[in-house]
Amino acid sequence: MSDGRDTAAGDERTDGGTATETGTTVESDTARGTTGLRGFRTLLRREVLRFVRRPRNTFIPPMITNVLYFAVFGVVLGGRIDRIAGFQYIVFILPGLVVLGAISNAFENSSFSIFHGRWNDYIEAVLTSPLSHRSMVAAYLVASAVRGILVGAIIAAVGVGFLLATGTTLPIAHPVYLATFIVLISVLFAGFGVIGGLWARDFDYLTVLNQFIIRPLVFFGGVFYALDALPEPYRTLSLLNPMVHMVNGVRYGFLGYSDVPVNLALGALAALTVVVVAVNVWLFRRGYGLVE
């Protein structure tokens, strides 16, 4: 028959890491951290492979679409348009098309993944895993941002191909600004995609958000024109469109030119991204759209 000390010792070994012995606590915390990191990598790998293994659905369509954009707007119309801010028209529109591709694909990836998981009930496997809500959200955001960045790079490569064919080069005036804006934009719209995927009741909701809200805002965000070309009050009203600041931030990274204060745009974008990511974690904790 065991005494009280043996019973207490047994409780300390089996209470899930809340024992008073320092070695036991550290060991349990380390084990949980290792399990959480492994779970995050597993979910991230699944989400990345989901779009990498289907290039005909994820990479080929935006590449073909932007070949048409560059051919029609950059070559056919661009040859008839005077330089904008000292740049050839095809060079001027390239950063905006990169932004359009990055945000559309980052949004589409996270929104579809979340909604498809809800629709087919396999998201429950994620929710019942030992992953924290922060790790779940982080995996979805990172995977979707990676897709957005990859598509943006593909579009830039397509544009460079057209530029080389015309004997023009693409400058990268501020690579740090360029990388920072692209990453923040991709994470931000991946976060919006998570919200959309939780809110959507059917696939039409996702189509409406991407095709009828995000894309029009980008097209009116200075992709194909400089703000100085707009008369008042349209120029001032355009500044209320957040896409204007994102497009100009990426354009500043490429060309060193912007219609808006770049540092102010970068600060606002970073703050908005932090807020949206926090909202994602909060929605997962509440089970919004995940628990009927």
GUTOR-777135 format. One record per residue (C-alpha): residue in three letters; x, y, z. Coordinates in steps of 0.001 Angstrom, whole numbers, plus 500000, padded with zeros to 6 digits. Each point is the difference from the previous one (the first is absolute). Example, Ala and Ser with C-alpha at 12.3 -4.5 7.8 and 13.67 -1.06 7.14 Angstrom:
ala512300495500507800/ser501370503440499340/
//
This chain:
met500000500000500000/ser501418503357498980/asp500235502960502343/gly498889503607499403/arg503361501018498599/asp499771497384497228/thr496502501166499091/ala501125503633499848/ala502953499066497853/gly497721498097497623/asp497713503035499735/glu502978502192499183/arg501039497703497156/thr496605499794498330/asp498364503432500349/gly500958501249496512/gly502926502197500850/thr498705501892503035/ala502177498184502492/thr502070502013502401/glu503242498278499017/thr501898502270497651/gly501389497191497837/thr496547498506499371/thr498486503363499103/val502772500907497584/glu499799496588498371/ser496222500298499489/asp500273503545498620/thr502730498898497619/ala497937497021498842/arg496980502192499359/gly502140502496498085/thr501474497239497848/thr496548498535499319/gly498616503421499105/leu502872500759497613/arg499651496594498340/gly496257500515499633/phe500521503478498524/arg502491498646497450/thr497642497171499099/leu497021502292499406/leu502169502491498126/arg501408497238497793/arg496510498729499215/glu498774503463499060/val503027500737497812/leu499846496638498220/arg496293500557499369/phe500740502759497483/val503513498964498909/arg498697496647498750/arg497347501719497867/pro501975502490497885/arg497362499948497247/asn497551501507502493/thr502305502280501974/phe502903501194497830/ile499053499586496327/pro496783502139500034/pro501597503171501451/met502972499562497689/ile497748499841496910/thr497846502882501232/asn503015502233500476/val501456499057496633/leu496795501500498594/tyr500265503070502265/phe503582500697498946/ala499293499279496349/val496906502219499766/phe500706502780502500/gly503779499929500001/val500855499410496342/val496973500891497859/leu498691502962502013/gly503283500814501724/gly501635500884496718/arg497382502716499497/ile500185501436503518/asp502550502584501044/arg502328499234502866/ile498465500219503479/ala502232501593502637/gly502909499396497635/phe499359496255499598/gln498798498004497051/tyr496394498957500468/ile500760496270500181/val502536500677502756/phe497554502234501882/ile497160497425500089/leu502160497011500970/pro500059500663503780/gly496211500362500112/leu499489496711498186/val502358498316502460/val497882501347502876/leu496779498852498334/gly501316496468499563/ala501480499759503486/ile496948501175501922/ser497487498068497876/asn501841496719500447/ala500776500493503695/phe496328500754500651/glu498749497170497826/asn502303497413501583/ser499088500606503644/ser496285500640499363/phe499585496876497873/ser502025497812502368/ile498021501088503066/phe496619499808498280/his500729496688498269/gly501088498532503326/arg496742501186501585/trp497918498815497061/asn501464496488500072/asp500421499825503793/tyr503697499141499900/ile500956503230501768/glu498908498204503169/ala503237498010499803/val501896503288500366/leu497764501290502781/thr500377496829502075/ser503784499917499605/pro502318501176502819/leu500807503125497974/ser499325503375501571/his497687502397498190/arg502983502240499233/ser501816497088498340/met496939499075497941/val499569503553498749/ala503730500392499385/ala500109496875497810/tyr497098501183497837/leu501444503511499721/val503542498955499156/ala498880497493497357/ser497663502526498365/ala502607502777500126/val502511497654498346/arg497548499404497170/gly499418503747499610/ile503738500728499922/leu500670497206497497/val497266501224497665/gly501311503557500336/ala503464498744499028/ile498564498141496998/ile498227503161498828/ala503195502017500415/ala501859497381497951/val497373500204497250/gly500358503784499988/val503783499777499842/gly499672497691497000/phe497963502624498152/leu502435502718501031/leu502991498046498718/ala498186499460496714/thr499737503784499635/gly503558500650501142/thr498957501423503391/thr501152499023503483/leu498045500039503252/pro501672502000502780/ile499744499022503657/ala500654503294501729/his499235498982503595/pro500060496207500463/val499370500167503770/tyr496846502067499524/leu498917497698497177/ala500413496813502038/thr498361501527503084/phe496956501246498120/ile499520496740498108/val500222497890503164/leu497666502254501993/ile497467500216497169/ser499982496218499580/val499596499349503742/leu497301502674500286/phe497844498539497246/ala500633496479501221/gly498520501259503270/phe497024501495498175/gly499621496643498278/val499792498213503359/ile497206502371501042/gly498242499466496674/gly500324496228500261/leu498466500023503488/trp497204502370498987/ala499022498434496655/arg496873497866499839/asp500672498675496492/phe502598500349497235/asp498183502974498477/tyr500961502087503039/leu503692499502499200/thr499485500914496340/val498201503200500952/leu502751501046502402/asn502857499386497573/gln498492500939496658/phe497662502841500962/ile501775501672502928/ile503746499315500029/arg500717500099496255/pro498051503212499294/leu501736501743502899/val503372498987498566/phe499101501134496482/phe499004503386501425/gly503125499975502164/gly502298501581497441/val501102496843498198/phe499570501490496520/tyr500335503710500733/ala501717502515502241/leu497868501940502460/asp501223503261498496/ala498020499136496879/leu496731500208501948/pro498122503290500444/glu498675501035503367/pro498102498785501946/tyr500798496549498565/arg503661500205500889/thr499202500735503651/leu497319497319500090/ser502486497491498605/leu502167500490503070/leu497194498391502042/asn500527496784498052/pro502532497924501993/met501111498269496807/val501471503298498770/his502507499959502835/met500874496336499494/val500519500342496257/asn502108503112500472/gly502054498314502703/val500943497161497669/arg500541502472497153/tyr502388501930502227/gly501909496784500673/phe500362499336496285/leu500286503471498482/gly500711502382502867/tyr496795501904499134/ser496840500377502065/asp496912502215500023/val499645499674503797/pro502337500265503024/val501615496576500044/asn500983499788503672/leu496515501017501103/ala498490497372497704/leu502393497367501345/gly499174500806503619/ala496243499915499373/leu500326496721498093/ala502029498390502788/ala497490501137502656/leu497034498734497965/thr501721496650499474/val500561499556503736/val496337500826500688/val498694497559497383/val502244497178501266/ala498785500656503570/val496399499849498762/asn500754496661498311/val501279498510503263/trp497030501416501921/leu497510498499497529/phe501664496586500259/arg499870500169503800/arg496308500836499870/gly499369497269497472/tyr498290502455497677/gly498878498141496893/leu501777496885501256/val497547498760502604/glu496331499745499083/
//
